[in-house]
Amino acid sequence: MSNFSFIRPQLAKIKAYTPHPGGKVNLNLDRLDTNESPYDLSQELKQKLASIYQNQIETNRYPDGSHYHLKQAISTYVNESGNSNITLDNISVGNGSDELIRSLLIATCLNNSGSILVADPTFSMYAILAETLGINVVKIGRSETDFSIDLDSANQAINNQNNQIKVIFVVHPNSPTGNALTPQEKDWLRSISEEILVVIDEAYFEFSQDTLVGELKEHPNWIILRTFSKAFRLASLRVGYAIAHPQIISALEKIRLPYNLPSFTQTAALLTLTERESILKTIPETIKEREKVYSNLSKISGIKICPSAGNFVFLQLKNNEEMAEKLKQEGTLVRHTCNGLRITIGTPEENDRTIKRIIRFTEKS
């Protein structure tokens, strides 16, 4: 029996990211555990996609490896809402944001050339991807009251030469806690030396409507990540994009795999951008529902919940794991993570059921 000694021993210490269980989906469950949109694409848009697939996409041909048309559409969209002048040279497209994060790590910290800085709790893939590449992760804390970054600890970590911080990852708004960057945090990012790459993950921009893309020109060491998985309803097709200085984009383009985005995926992303007015019209409803969920749960004794700028809320109580299991048994899936529960904002009906179930369980405990 082989001991598979050819596999790097460091991987044995790494815990893989665990998404929700695969297999046949139980459609009777309220799936509020992965921050997806509760709304699928309309049948009309699916029919348009099917028609393009039938009549235009040649499955025996490689996809457009340059992403030219998609980049054009992305630049138009970003410039509409970001007070910016983004061109194709400022954009790289990835198979989800995860691919872009991995490429950034390869471009900056591989071969013991630097560490990354993260403020926990935050999106776990930054640390997971870094560790799989043998890259050191320096972790600092956040405020227990509003989950803002401990800036004193952050500065100490950066000034410690032994850490060799090359990349700082922040999420705006943060996942899983939902808090947007404060004015103090933004000022801190503006003060970071240009020798350090600042990655600002705006996966939930459409829900916060707060972006730093307009400041990229003044901060060439910044890069902004976004995704089509949330507001644009394309989680199953995996499209992310990066916006940055052309030199950073050039590095990403050297590292990304050729033909990393299938033709159908590019077509779907293009179509959703073309139809964005109708697709994004559910955003006000999601925000209204988010405030409803927050308002109702904040009244419950024993629950700590902070305001959110994303399409989810994060709450903490004494028995987080037990509550997650009880909700699952009743038909609501939530994400038990970071000593709390992250609950995606679903349809009004899903949210109402979830609120009632949490109220009922807390009253019994």
Residue pairs with C-beta under 8 A, 6 or more apart in sequence:
8 134
10 131
10 134
11 132
13 131
14 128
14 131
14 132
15 128
16 128
17 124
17 125
17 128
19 34
20 31
20 33
20 34
20 333
25 31
28 331
29 328
29 331
29 332
29 333
30 331
30 332
30 333
30 346
30 350
30 353
30 354
31 333
31 344
31 346
32 332
32 333
32 334
32 343
32 344
32 345
32 346
32 350
32 354
33 333
33 334
33 335
33 342
33 344
34 235
34 335
34 344
35 175
35 204
35 230
35 310
35 311
35 312
35 342
35 344
36 229
36 230
36 233
36 235
36 344
37 230
37 231
37 232
37 233
37 235
37 282
37 311
38 344
38 345
38 346
38 347
38 350
39 233
39 282
39 347
40 233
41 49
41 233
41 272
41 279
42 278
45 271
45 272
45 275
45 279
48 271
49 264
49 267
49 268
49 271
52 267
52 271
53 264
53 267
56 267
57 263
57 264
57 267
58 263
59 263
61 263
62 259
63 259
63 261
63 262
63 263
63 265
63 266
64 70
64 263
64 266
65 258
65 259
67 93
67 261
67 266
68 88
69 266
69 270
70 93
70 261
70 266
70 269
70 270
71 88
71 91
71 93
72 88
73 269
73 270
73 273
73 274
74 91
74 93
74 241
74 273
75 86
75 87
75 88
75 90
75 91
76 273
77 273
77 276
78 84
78 86
78 91
78 213
78 243
79 85
79 86
81 209
81 211
82 211
82 213
82 214
83 213
83 214
84 213
84 214
84 216
84 217
85 217
86 213
86 216
86 243
89 246
89 249
90 216
90 243
90 244
90 245
90 246
90 249
91 241
91 242
91 243
91 249
92 100
92 103
92 241
92 242
92 244
92 249
92 252
92 253
92 256
93 239
93 240
93 241
93 242
93 260
93 261
94 100
94 103
94 239
94 240
94 241
94 242
94 252
94 256
94 260
94 261
95 238
95 239
95 240
95 260
95 261
96 227
96 229
96 238
96 239
96 240
97 201
97 203
97 225
97 226
97 227
97 229
97 240
98 125
98 129
98 240
99 240
99 256
99 260
100 225
100 240
100 241
100 242
100 252
101 125
101 126
101 129
101 169
101 199
101 225
102 129
102 133
103 252
103 255
103 256
104 167
104 197
104 199
104 223
104 242
104 252
105 116
105 129
105 130
105 133
105 135
105 167
106 133
106 255
107 248
107 251
107 252
107 254
107 255
108 114
108 166
108 167
108 197
109 115
109 116
109 130
109 133
109 135
109 136
109 166
109 167
110 133
110 134
110 135
112 134
112 136
113 164
113 166
114 135
114 164
114 165
114 166
114 167
115 135
115 136
115 137
115 138
115 163
115 164
115 165
115 166
115 167
116 126
116 127
116 130
116 135
116 136
116 137
116 138
116 165
116 166
116 167
116 168
116 169
117 138
117 139
117 140
117 154
117 157
117 158
117 163
117 165
117 167
117 168
117 169
118 126
118 127
118 137
118 138
118 139
118 140
118 168
118 169
119 139
119 140
119 141
119 142
119 149
119 150
119 154
119 170
120 139
120 140
120 141
120 142
120 338
121 142
121 147
121 174
121 176
121 177
121 337
121 338
121 339
121 340
122 169
122 170
122 171
122 174
122 175
122 176
123 169
123 171
123 174
123 175
123 176
123 201
124 337
126 137
126 169
127 137
127 139
130 136
130 137
131 137
136 163
136 164
138 157
138 163
138 165
140 149
140 150
140 153
140 154
140 157
141 150
141 153
142 148
142 149
142 150
142 177
143 149
143 150
146 179
146 182
146 306
147 174
147 177
147 179
147 306
148 179
148 182
148 184
148 185
149 170
149 185
149 188
151 184
151 185
151 188
154 168
154 188
155 188
157 163
157 165
158 165
158 168
158 192
158 196
165 196
166 196
166 197
167 196
167 197
167 198
167 199
168 189
168 192
168 196
168 197
168 198
168 199
169 199
169 201
170 181
170 185
170 189
170 198
170 199
170 200
170 201
171 200
171 201
171 203
171 204
172 180
172 181
172 200
172 201
172 202
172 205
172 208
172 210
172 211
172 212
173 179
173 180
173 181
173 204
173 207
173 208
173 210
173 308
173 309
173 310
174 180
175 203
175 204
175 310
175 312
175 342
176 312
176 314
176 335
176 337
176 338
176 340
176 342
177 306
177 308
177 314
177 338
177 340
178 306
178 307
178 308
178 309
178 310
178 312
178 313
178 314
179 306
179 307
179 308
179 309
180 208
180 210
180 309
181 189
181 210
181 212
186 212
189 198
189 200
189 212
189 219
189 222
190 215
190 219
192 198
192 221
193 221
194 219
194 220
194 221
195 221
196 221
197 221
197 222
197 223
197 248
198 219
198 221
198 222
198 223
199 223
199 225
200 212
200 222
200 223
200 224
200 225
201 224
201 225
202 208
202 211
202 212
202 213
202 224
202 225
202 226
203 225
203 226
203 227
203 229
203 230
204 230
204 309
204 310
204 311
205 211
205 226
205 231
206 230
206 231
206 232
206 280
206 283
207 230
207 231
207 283
207 286
207 287
207 290
207 309
207 310
207 311
208 309
208 310
210 309
211 224
212 222
212 224
213 224
213 243
215 222
216 222
216 224
216 243
216 244
216 245
220 245
220 247
220 248
221 245
222 244
223 242
223 243
223 244
223 245
223 248
224 242
224 243
224 244
225 240
225 241
225 242
225 243
226 240
226 241
226 242
226 243
227 239
227 240
227 241
228 234
228 237
228 239
228 240
228 269
228 272
229 235
229 238
229 239
229 240
230 311
231 279
231 280
231 283
231 311
232 239
232 269
232 272
232 273
232 276
232 279
232 280
233 272
233 279
234 265
234 268
234 269
234 272
237 264
237 265
237 268
237 269
238 265
239 261
239 265
239 266
239 268
239 269
242 248
242 249
242 252
244 252
272 279
285 348
286 311
286 345
289 345
289 346
289 347
289 348
289 351
290 308
290 310
290 311
290 312
290 313
290 345
292 351
292 355
293 313
293 343
293 345
293 351
293 354
293 355
294 305
294 307
294 308
294 313
296 355
296 359
297 303
297 305
297 313
297 315
297 355
297 358
298 305
300 358
300 359
300 362
301 362
302 317
302 318
302 362
303 315
303 316
303 317
303 358
303 362
304 315
304 316
304 317
305 313
305 314
305 315
305 316
306 314
308 314
311 344
311 345
312 342
312 343
312 344
312 345
313 342
313 343
313 345
314 338
314 340
314 341
314 342
314 343
315 340
315 341
315 343
316 339
316 340
316 341
317 323
317 341
317 362
318 365
319 365
320 336
320 339
320 340
320 341
321 336
323 341
323 358
323 361
324 334
324 335
324 336
324 341
326 357
326 361
327 333
327 334
327 354
327 357
327 358
327 361
328 334
330 357
331 353
332 350
332 353
332 354
332 357
334 341
334 342
334 343
334 344
334 354
335 341
335 342
335 343
335 344
343 354
345 351
346 354
